[in-house]
Amino acid sequence: MPAERMPKINELLRANIAQAIREELEIPLGTVVSVISVSTSADLHYAKAYVSIVPDEKSQAILGFLNRHTKTIQAFLADKVVLRNTPKLQFMIDDIEQKAAEIDRLLDNLK
């Protein structure tokens, strides 16, 4: 598969996963789930969806909830996205901001 196609597929999946979460799942009030990015395997059989969850205290519970409802989201994707295979989803916490804050803290300590 051409390399320039993968970013388009990842973005298409990201947008549709976010829509599925909004429309198909009942996320508890006061919780915000944002799909930050999607990384799909070259054969399109697997995809990791990186999410940000606010508040942080609920992140593990909501992550578990999302991973328990992957079949619902995959069914939504199968209806909305035309691909040879609908990727098997795995949700993960996008912790890039936390890692960046940790690096900033370490750099500040060096000064």
Buried (B, 14 or more C-beta within 10 A) or exposed (E): EEEEEBEEBBEBBBBBBBBBBEEEBEBEEEBEBEBBBBBBEEEBEBBBBBBBBEEEEBBEEBBEBBEEBBEBBBEBBEEBBEEEEBBEBEBBBBEEEEEEEEEEEEEEEEE
